[in-house]
């Protein structure tokens, strides 16, 4: 009788362990899915670009993000790959296929800069 209880407890433990594993897998999948959906919803800032935004005091408003997303969609429709988007808030270098803002600069820095390795420009 004691052997039967041990077997039952081991099976219950295995089932409990499997349930925890499934929950962890589901959580990882949910996280990955959310990240992928966030990527597909619009432009995002690379780590480098996010640092530049903070250093240069560029305000990233909802309006700016909307303008950047529209500009990237227009560039994508024309087949652009790497684009500079220039507006009153500054310039944003964007890798269009990945919806990724690679770097940014404010208005003062744009005056004496040369943009290289881009195939298109969009003015906001």
N, C-alpha and C positions, 0 to 999 in steps of 0.2 A: 504494500500500500504506500509506503514512504517513497519507493521508486517512482510510482505513478505521479505523486505530487511533485517530485523533482522534475520529471519530464514535462508536466503541465506548466510548471514555473519557468522552465527553460523556453518552452514554446511561447509563453506569454511574453517573456523577455525579448525573444527574437521579433515577435510581432510589434512590440513597443519600439524596439530599435529601428525596425523598418519604417514605422510611422514617423519617427523623428527624422530619419534620412530623407524621406519623401518631402517633409515640410521644408527642410534645408534646401533641397533641390528646387522646390517650388519657389522659395524666396529668392534664390539666385536667378532663376529664370525670370521672375517678375522684375527684378532689378535690371537685368540685361535688356529685357523687352522695353522697360521704361526709358532706359538710356538710348536705345535705338529709335524709339518714337520721338524723343526729344531732339535727336539729330535730324530726323526727317522733317520736323516742324519748322525749321528756319536756321538762320545763321547762328553760329556759336563762336565764342572767343577761344583761341588757343591760350595756353598758359602764358606765353610770351605777350600776346596781345592784351590779355587781362592785366598783366603787370604794367604795360605801357599806358593803358587807360587810367590806372590808379596813379601812376607817376605823373602823368601829364594833366591830370584833373579834368578829364573829359567826362561829361555827364552822359550816362547811357540811359536815356529815357525810353518810354514805350514808343513815343513818336519816332525817335532815332532808330530803334530796332525795326519798326514797321517800314521806315524808309530804306533801311539796309536790306531787309528781306525783299522788298519790291525791286530794288536795284539789282540784286542777285538774280531774281527771277527773270528780269529783262535780259541780263547778261547771259544767263543760261539759255534763254530762247534764241539768242544770236550765236550760240556755240562757243562762248567765251570760256576760258579755263582759269586764267589768273587776271583779276581786274582790280583797278584802283577806283574806289568810290570816293568822290570829293564832294564835300558839303560844308556848310557853315561851321559845323562842329569839328571838322578835321578831315583827314584822309584815312581810308581804311583799305588795306590790301587784303583781298579775299581770294581764296582758292575755291572756285565755283563748284567743281564736282563734289567737294567734301563739305560745302556750306561752312567753311572755316575762315574766320577773320584771322589772318596770320600776324599782322601788326597794324599799328595805328599811330598817327601823329596829329598834333594840334595845328591850328592855322599858322602860327609863327614858324614852326618847323618845316612847313610845306614850302615856304618862300624860296629856300635855297637848296632844295632837295631834287634829286633826279630819281624818277621811278624807273626801275629796270625789271626785266623778266615778267612783264605784264603784257597781255595781248589786247586789253580793252580798258576803256575808262568810262565811268558813268558819273554824271554830274547830278547832284541832288538839288 
